[in-house]
Each structure stands twice: as structure tokens, then as C-alpha cells.
Amino acid sequence: MKVNQLKAGAIMSYLLIGLGSIISIVYTPIMLRLLGQSEYGLYNLVSSVVSYLGLLSFGFGSAYIKYYSGYKANKDYENIAKLNGMFLSIFSVMGIVSIIAGVILVFNTENIFGSQLSVQELSTAKILMVVMVVNIAISFPAIVFNSYVTANEKFVFQRTLQIVKIITSPLLILPVLIMGYASVGMAIVTTILNFSIEFINAFYCYKKIDINFEFKKFDSALMRELFIFSSFIFMNLVVNQINWNVDRFIVGRFRGTIAVATYSLAAQLNTYYLAFSTALSGVFIPRVNAMVSSTNDNKELSLLFAKLGRLQFILLSLIITGLIFFGVGFIKLWAGNDYHESYGIALMLIVPVTLPLLQNLGIEIQRAKNMHKFRSWVYLFIAIGNVLISIPLVKLYGGIGAAAGTAIALVIGNVFVMNWYYHKKVGLDIKLFVKELIKISPALIIPSIVGVLMFLYMNLNDAKLLALGIFIYTIVFAISMWYLGINKYEKELVTVPYNRIKIKLMKTK
């Protein structure tokens, strides 16, 4: 059953991303035109500030899965109940703290955003901040239930709920925008929807997978362990917030809401790219923790690390090369000419993060081995450097300067320092990992030639020609990858399900 959950979870993860991408392609242009560039920029600017309250989780969600896996392996259900009670208490307190912190932010809106915002924009920003703070506060207690579902590998339910959310969200938001409630209406609908989803998730935990809580015996020793373990995950959260959110704040502070809108659209494309990678690695988190707890075999972990990296490389190489060749035309047709600068910003964000995304499983292996401290310190210093570099670059070049600062930080931290650490300290075979990626690389030559020719000689600003170009490129990429890139195991991931479906269809005739 667990294997089925893993396979189904991985498939549904990509279904979720694919569906989300299709909905976004249709929904985003309408939303952008209903909101306007300035309002869209304001919404993202406020969101980038409020998102820092999410740091109050201190990374305890990852710690939960580690300790839960250990207790479950020993069938220690009493300690699981204590763990649940402790985490629910902690996250409930964090929810209250986030509301207090949010009130402070609301009363200091003018000081936070500076002189680039108009009086009307500052007024709207305060309302947005209140609604978004409530959303954050609700999300904290819900972490316990989300973590419990993940730890029990109930990926089908989890992904189904996410699919429902991603379909429902635009259906509820668009009427609100059409009625003229703008960014505030969008924030309120998002908050109500999130609360509904979290309530369903909690109900499922009680009714289907028997979650239990014990509040009487608070284990102070375990609490100290959790803080020590999670403190370095917290540093990673700080770094991620800086790398992916501080740019919008800096751009807004020095260039205004329109510049934030342009940067945010590029950041949205980057978010989709990140999601395609984490969708597959995310379902292996319980498996990695179980492997480390039982055998801690570096050879087996390295093989899994390389195998997953290959699968991610096949998919991400299609996306990134497609963006390079067709991104300009797509962004102009999708979002409008006002967002043409988003192309360069998107490439600046996406290209440097590709290798780290292929190695996402390495982060979970570090955490399972309790060896994530080094990465946290490295990323913290790199993030500080990112801010110091980005501020002058934003003043000179706007959004592209902010993206350049992030790119420099990611290359130094991920490509060089972390690969040394993976190989020398964690025990992962990085040479094997690189060799496996090189084996796939020849399959990119033919598609790249086709992509360059279409970029030079096709009018990709025309919607029909752009769609035709993307279709042709995808077919060429798939054929080239099938014959020149992927191995027997990867082919079986396609052929085995196909043959099963074929046999079932033949039986029904």
C-alpha cells in the first residue's frame, strides 16, 4: 500500500502542478487585467512582508516527521500522542504570537514601505496586512495535521485536497474581482478557502488515520531536542525568505509597486519551476527518514539521490530550455507588453537554482542524518550577502538587479559549497550523481538546435505560431530523450502503466 501511495502521490503531484499551470495560464492574465499592474504589485509587496511571520514555525514541521518516524518504527503510540499534543500547543502559541506581530506591522506600515507608496496604497496595504496575518495565524495549528498526513504517507488524500483548492480558488476569486473588490477581496477569499481546506484536513486526521493528542505530560527533554534540531531548519527558512521574498520588498522600497509587479510575475514562474522539482522529492521524505533510521547505507542513499536527480533533470531540462526559447513570446501574450522585463528576471532566477533543485532529496537526507547545521550556516551568510549585493543592484537596474544578486548567492552556496559538503561529509556520491546527469545531456542537443531555429525564424509573438512551436519542440524533446537520454528503469515508468491500461481496455472490449 505504501508503494502505491508513493507512486500515486508522485503522479498526483505532477497532475496537481500541470493542472495548476493550466489554470494559471488562463486565470493570471484575467486577474492581472482586473487588478491592474500597481494593485498586483501592492498585493505581492504586502505578501512578501507578511510571509516573514511564517518563520515563527521555526521549521518544526520537518522535525515532526523525523521524530514521528522514529516512534512509529518502535510502535510507540503513547509518545506519538505526546508529540502531537506538544506540537499542537506550540503551533497554537505561534499563531497567537503571529497575530501580535501582525498588529505591530499594521501600525508601522508607513515606516515599512517608505515613500514610494501613495496614501491610497498605504491604506489598502494596512487592510491587506490584517487579512494576510489572520491567514498566517490559521496556518500554524494546521501544520500538525498536515505533517501527520505526510508522515502517514496519505499522499492521495493530500494531493486531492490540493487539487480541489487549486480549482476552487480562481472560481471564487474572479467573481470578487469582477465586482470590484480588488486585492482586498482576493485576500479575504484566499483566507476563507485556506481555513476550509485546513478544517477538512483536520477532520480527515480524526476520522480516517486516528490522530491522538496527549497534553498532560509535556516532555521538556524532547522539547530541547526539537529546538536544537529545528534551529538550523529555521535558519534555512530565514534564508529562503530572504532569497525568494526580500527582493520584492527591496524593489518596492526603491522602485515602487509597478516594478514589484514585474518582478513578482517572474517570481511566480520561478515558483512553478520550484514546484515541479519538490513534487517528486516531497513524497520520498518519509522513505529517506526510514532508510536512515534502519540502515543509514550511503551507497543506497546515493543511488536513490542519483535516480531521483535524473528524473527531475528530464523534466526540468524541458521546462528551462522551453522558457529560454519561447519565454519572451509567452510572457508578452500571457501577461501583456507591460511585463516584458519579467523574461530576463525569470531566467536570472531559474537558471542558477536548477542544480540545487535536482538535489532536493539531499536536503532531506541531511535532516534525517541530523547533519543540516552546516547548510544552515552557509546559507545564512550567503543570504546576508544577497541582501547587501541586491540593494545597490536594485538602485541601478531595478528588478533584474535584485534577481542578479539572488543568482550570485545561489551559485556560490549551492553549486560549490554544498556539493563539497554532500560528497565529503554527508557521504553522498556526487561523482555518481554528475555522471548520471551527463549521460542524459546528449539528448538535449537536437531539441536545442530546433529551439534556436524556431527562436530565430518563427514569429513567436503570434499565439498560434507560439503554440505550434511549443508543441513541435515538446515532441522533438520527448523523442530525443527517449532514444538518447533515459535508461531502462525510466522507460518502464512509462511503458508499464501504459501496458496495464492497454490490457484493461482490451479486456473490456
C-alpha positions in Angstrom: 0.0 0.0 0.0 2.8 2.4 0.8 4.5 1.8 -2.6 1.1 2.6 -4.2 0.8 5.8 -2.1 4.3 6.8 -3.2 3.6 6.2 -6.9 0.1 7.7 -6.8 1.4 10.6 -4.7 4.2 11.4 -7.2 1.8 11.1 -10.2 -0.8 13.2 -8.5 1.8 15.8 -7.6 2.6 16.3 -11.2 -1.1 16.3 -12.1 -1.5 19.0 -9.5 1.3 21.1 -10.9 0.1 20.5 -14.5 -3.5 21.4 -13.6 -2.3 24.4 -11.6 -0.2 25.6 -14.5 -3.1 25.3 -17.0 -5.4 27.1 -14.6 -2.8 29.8 -14.0 -2.3 30.3 -17.7 -6.0 31.1 -18.1 -6.6 32.8 -14.7 -3.5 35.0 -14.3 -4.0 37.3 -17.4 -7.6 37.9 -16.4 -6.5 38.6 -12.8 -3.7 40.9 -13.9 -6.1 43.0 -16.0 -8.8 43.2 -13.4 -6.3 44.2 -10.7 -4.0 46.4 -12.7 -0.3 46.4 -12.5 0.0 48.7 -9.5 -2.6 46.8 -7.4 -1.0 43.4 -8.3 2.4 44.8 -7.2 0.9 46.1 -4.0 -0.6 42.7 -3.2 2.7 41.0 -3.7 4.6 43.6 -1.8 2.4 43.2 1.3 2.5 39.4 0.9 6.3 39.4 0.8 6.4 41.2 4.2 3.7 39.2 5.9 5.2 35.9 4.8 8.1 36.6 7.2 5.7 35.7 10.0 5.8 32.2 8.7 9.3 32.0 10.2 7.6 31.6 13.6 7.1 27.9 12.7 10.9 27.5 13.3 11.0 24.5 11.0 9.2 22.3 13.4 7.2 20.6 10.6 10.3 18.8 9.4 11.3 17.9 12.9 7.8 16.3 13.5 8.3 13.8 10.6 11.7 12.8 11.9 10.5 12.1 15.4 7.3 10.6 14.3 9.1 8.1 12.1 11.3 7.0 15.0 8.3 6.5 17.3 6.3 4.7 14.6 9.2 2.3 13.8 9.1 1.3 17.5 5.3 1.3 17.6 5.5 3.8 20.5 2.0 5.2 20.1 2.0 6.9 23.5 4.9 9.1 22.6 3.3 9.8 19.2 0.2 11.2 21.1 2.6 13.3 23.3 4.4 14.5 20.2 1.0 15.6 18.6 0.0 17.4 21.8 3.3 19.2 22.1 3.3 20.3 18.5 -0.4 21.5 18.6 0.4 23.5 21.8 3.5 25.0 20.3 1.9 26.0 17.0 -1.2 27.4 18.7 1.0 29.7 20.7 2.8 30.7 17.5 -0.5 31.6 15.9 -1.2 34.0 18.7 2.3 35.4 18.5 1.9 36.0 14.8 -1.3 38.0 15.4 0.5 40.2 17.9 3.4 40.7 15.5 0.9 41.4 12.7 -0.7 44.2 14.7 2.7 45.8 15.2 3.3 45.6 11.4 -0.1 47.2 10.7 0.7 50.2 12.9 4.1 50.6 11.2 3.0 50.3 7.6 4.3 53.8 6.6 7.7 53.1 8.1 8.0 49.6 6.4 7.1 50.6 2.8 8.6 54.1 2.7 7.7 57.0 0.4 7.3 55.0 -2.9 3.6 54.2 -2.0 0.7 56.7 -2.3 -1.7 57.4 0.6 -4.3 55.2 -1.0 -1.8 52.4 -1.5 -0.8 52.6 2.2 -4.4 52.5 3.3 -5.0 49.4 1.2 -1.8 47.8 2.4 -3.0 48.0 6.0 -6.2 46.1 5.2 -4.3 43.5 3.2 -1.9 43.1 6.1 -4.7 42.4 8.6 -6.3 39.7 6.3 -3.0 38.1 5.5 -1.9 37.9 9.2 -5.2 36.1 10.0 -4.4 33.7 7.2 -0.9 33.0 8.6 -2.3 32.6 12.2 -4.7 29.9 11.0 -2.0 28.0 9.2 0.1 27.4 12.3 -2.1 24.8 14.1 -2.8 23.2 10.8 0.9 22.3 10.4 0.4 19.5 12.9 -2.4 17.9 10.8 -0.5 18.4 7.5 2.6 16.8 9.0 0.6 13.9 10.3 -0.9 13.2 6.9 2.6 13.3 5.3 4.2 11.1 7.9 1.5 8.5 7.3 2.1 8.8 3.6 -1.5 9.6 2.7 -0.4 11.3 -0.4 -3.5 10.6 -2.4 -5.8 12.4 0.0 -3.3 15.2 0.4 -2.9 15.8 -3.3 -6.7 15.5 -3.9 -7.3 18.3 -1.4 -4.7 20.5 -3.1 -6.3 19.8 -6.5 -9.7 20.9 -5.1 -8.1 24.0 -3.7 -6.3 25.0 -6.9 -9.5 24.5 -8.9 -11.8 26.3 -6.4 -9.5 29.3 -5.8 -9.9 31.1 -9.2 -13.6 30.2 -9.4 -14.1 32.1 -6.1 -11.7 35.0 -6.7 -12.6 36.0 -10.2 -16.3 37.0 -9.3 -14.9 39.0 -6.4 -12.5 40.9 -8.7 -15.2 41.5 -11.3 -17.4 43.0 -8.5 -14.5 45.5 -7.9 -13.2 44.3 -4.5 -9.7 44.2 -5.9 -6.7 42.9 -3.9 -8.6 43.0 -0.5 -11.4 40.8 -1.8 -8.8 38.4 -3.2 -7.0 38.2 0.2 -10.3 37.6 2.0 -11.4 34.8 -0.3 -7.9 33.2 -0.1 -8.1 33.2 3.7 -11.6 31.7 3.8 -10.6 29.0 1.4 -7.4 28.1 3.3 -9.4 27.8 6.5 -11.9 25.5 4.9 -9.1 23.3 3.5 -7.3 23.1 6.8 -10.6 22.1 8.6 -11.1 19.2 6.1 -7.6 18.1 6.7 -8.0 18.1 10.5 -11.3 16.2 10.1 -9.6 13.5 8.0 -6.9 13.1 10.6 -9.5 12.4 13.3 -11.8 10.2 11.3 -9.5 8.2 9.0 -6.0 8.0 10.4 -6.8 8.2 14.2 -4.7 11.1 15.3 -4.5 11.3 19.1 -3.2 14.0 21.4 -1.7 13.9 24.9 -1.4 17.2 26.7 -0.8 16.2 30.3 2.9 15.2 30.1 5.0 17.8 28.5 8.4 16.3 27.7 10.9 19.1 28.3 13.9 17.0 27.3 12.2 16.3 23.9 11.4 20.0 23.6 15.1 20.9 24.0 16.0 18.3 21.3 13.3 19.8 19.0 14.6 23.3 19.4 18.2 22.2 18.8 17.2 20.2 15.7 14.8 22.8 14.3 17.0 25.8 15.0 19.1 25.1 11.9 16.0 24.3 9.8 14.8 27.7 11.0 17.9 29.3 9.6 17.1 27.6 6.3 13.6 29.2 6.4 15.1 32.6 7.0 17.5 32.1 4.1 14.6 31.0 1.8 12.6 34.0 2.8 15.5 36.3 2.1 16.3 34.7 -1.3 12.7 34.5 -2.5 10.9 37.3 -0.8 13.3 40.1 0.2 13.9 41.1 -3.4 10.2 42.2 -3.8 10.5 44.2 -0.6 13.7 45.9 -1.8 12.3 46.5 -5.3 9.1 48.0 -3.7 11.1 50.2 -1.3 13.3 51.7 -4.0 11.3 51.3 -7.3 7.6 51.2 -6.3 4.6 48.8 -6.9 4.9 48.6 -10.7 8.4 47.3 -10.5 7.3 44.8 -7.9 4.6 43.6 -10.3 7.1 42.9 -13.0 9.4 41.1 -10.6 6.5 39.2 -9.0 5.4 37.7 -12.3 8.9 36.4 -12.9 8.9 35.1 -9.3 5.6 33.3 -10.0 7.2 31.5 -12.9 10.1 30.5 -10.7 7.6 29.2 -8.1 6.1 26.9 -10.7 9.6 25.7 -11.6 10.4 25.0 -7.9 7.1 23.1 -7.5 7.9 20.7 -10.4 11.0 19.7 -8.5 9.7 19.4 -5.0 6.6 17.5 -6.1 8.7 14.3 -6.7 11.2 14.7 -3.8 8.5 15.6 -1.3 6.9 12.1 -1.4 10.2 10.5 -0.5 10.7 12.3 2.8 9.2 9.5 5.0 11.2 6.9 2.9 14.5 8.7 3.5 13.9 9.0 7.2 13.1 5.3 7.4 16.2 4.4 5.4 18.5 6.5 7.7 16.8 5.1 10.8 17.2 1.5 9.8 20.4 1.1 7.8 21.9 4.5 7.0 23.6 3.0 3.9 25.3 5.8 2.0 25.5 3.6 -1.1 21.7 3.1 -1.2 21.1 6.7 -0.4 23.4 7.8 -3.2 21.7 5.6 -5.7 18.3 7.0 -4.7 19.8 10.5 -4.8 21.1 10.0 -8.3 17.9 8.2 -9.6 15.7 11.0 -8.4 18.0 13.6 -9.7 17.8 12.0 -13.2 14.0 12.0 -13.2 14.0 15.7 -12.1 16.6 16.6 -14.7 14.5 15.1 -17.6 11.5 17.3 -16.6 13.3 20.5 -15.6 15.5 20.5 -18.7 12.3 20.5 -20.8 10.9 23.5 -18.8 14.1 25.6 -18.7 15.0 25.2 -22.4 11.4 25.8 -23.3 11.5 29.0 -21.3 14.7 30.1 -23.0 13.3 29.7 -26.5 9.6 30.6 -26.0 9.6 32.7 -22.8 9.6 36.1 -24.5 6.6 35.5 -26.7 4.8 33.6 -23.9 5.1 36.4 -21.3 4.0 39.1 -23.8 0.9 37.1 -24.9 0.1 35.9 -21.4 0.6 38.9 -19.2 1.0 41.8 -21.7 3.7 44.0 -23.0 4.0 45.8 -19.6 5.6 42.6 -18.2 8.3 42.0 -20.9 11.1 42.6 -18.5 9.9 39.6 -16.5 11.6 37.3 -19.0 15.1 38.3 -18.1 14.3 38.3 -14.4 12.8 34.8 -14.6 15.8 33.4 -16.4 18.1 35.0 -13.8 16.1 33.3 -11.0 15.5 29.9 -12.6 18.9 29.0 -14.2 21.0 29.2 -11.1 18.5 27.2 -9.0 18.3 24.2 -11.4 21.2 22.2 -9.9 20.0 22.6 -6.3 16.5 21.5 -7.4 17.9 18.3 -8.8 19.5 17.7 -5.4 16.4 18.5 -3.3 16.5 15.0 -1.8 19.9 15.8 -0.3 18.3 18.3 2.0 16.0 15.6 3.4 19.0 13.2 3.7 20.9 15.8 5.7 18.0 16.4 8.0 17.4 12.6 8.5 21.1 12.3 9.5 20.9 15.4 11.6 23.7 16.9 9.5 21.8 20.0 8.3 23.6 22.5 10.5 26.4 23.3 8.1 24.0 24.0 5.2 22.1 26.4 7.5 25.1 28.4 8.4 26.4 28.6 4.8 23.0 29.7 3.5 22.6 32.3 6.2 25.8 34.1 5.3 25.0 33.7 1.6 21.6 35.3 2.2 23.1 38.2 4.0 25.4 38.7 1.1 22.4 38.5 -1.2 20.8 41.5 0.5 24.0 43.5 0.6 24.5 42.9 -3.2 20.9 43.3 -4.2 20.3 46.8 -2.7 22.8 48.7 -4.9 21.9 46.5 -7.9 18.2 47.4 -7.5 19.0 51.1 -7.3 21.0 50.7 -10.6 19.0 48.1 -12.6 15.6 47.6 -10.8 14.2 44.0 -10.7 16.9 42.5 -12.9 19.5 43.7 -10.4 17.6 42.0 -7.5 17.5 38.8 -9.4 21.2 39.0 -10.2 22.0 39.3 -6.5 20.0 36.2 -5.8 21.6 34.3 -8.6 25.1 35.1 -7.4 24.2 33.9 -3.9 22.6 30.7 -5.1 25.6 29.7 -7.4 28.1 30.2 -4.6 26.1 28.5 -1.9 24.6 25.6 -3.8 26.8 24.7 -6.7 30.2 25.0 -5.0 29.9 24.8 -1.2 27.0 22.4 -0.8 28.3 19.8 -3.3 31.6 19.7 -1.5 29.7 19.1 1.8 27.4 16.4 0.3 30.4 14.5 -1.0 32.9 14.9 1.8 30.7 15.0 4.9 27.2 13.6 4.2 28.6 10.6 2.3 26.7 11.1 -0.9 28.5 10.1 -4.1 28.4 13.4 -6.1 30.6 12.0 -8.8 28.0 9.3 -9.5 25.3 12.0 -9.4 27.1 14.1 -12.0 27.9 11.1 -14.2 24.2 10.2 -14.3 23.2 13.7 -15.4 25.9 13.7 -18.1 24.5 10.5 -19.6 21.2 12.4 -20.2 22.8 15.6 -21.7 23.3 14.4 -25.3 19.6 14.1 -25.6 19.4 17.9 -25.3 21.4 18.7 -28.4 18.8 18.1 -31.1 16.0 19.8 -29.2 18.2 22.8 -28.6 19.1 23.1 -32.3 15.4 23.0 -33.1 14.6 25.6 -30.4 17.3 28.0 -31.7 16.0 27.8 -35.3 12.4 28.5 -34.2 13.6 31.4 -32.0 15.4 32.9 -35.0 12.9 32.2 -37.8 9.4 31.9 -36.3 7.2 34.8 -35.2 6.7 33.6 -31.6 4.7 36.8 -30.8 1.9 35.2 -32.7 -0.2 33.0 -30.4 -0.9 30.2 -32.9 2.8 30.1 -34.0 3.9 30.1 -30.4 1.6 27.2 -29.6 2.8 25.3 -32.7 6.4 25.9 -31.8 6.0 24.7 -28.2 4.2 21.6 -29.5 6.9 20.7 -32.0 9.6 21.4 -29.5 8.0 19.1 -26.9 7.6 16.3 -29.4 11.2 16.6 -30.6 12.4 16.8 -27.0 10.4 13.6 -26.0 11.7 11.6 -28.9 15.3 12.7 -28.4 15.1 11.9 -24.7 13.5 8.5 -25.2 16.2 7.3 -27.6 19.3 9.2 -26.4 18.7 10.0 -22.7 16.6 7.8 -20.5 17.5 4.4 -19.2 15.5 1.1 -18.9 14.1 1.9 -15.5 12.9 5.3 -16.7 11.3 3.9 -19.8 9.5 1.3 -17.6 7.9 4.1 -15.7 6.1 5.0 -18.9 5.7 1.5 -20.6 4.5 -0.5 -17.5 1.5 1.8 -16.7 0.7 2.1 -20.5 0.7 -1.7 -20.9 -1.5 -2.2 -17.9 -4.1 0.4 -19.2 -3.9 -1.3 -22.6 -4.6 -4.7 -21.2 -7.5 -3.5 -19.1 -9.0 -1.7 -22.2 -8.7 -4.9 -24.3 -10.4 -6.9 -21.6 -13.4 -4.5 -21.6 -14.0 -5.0 -25.3 
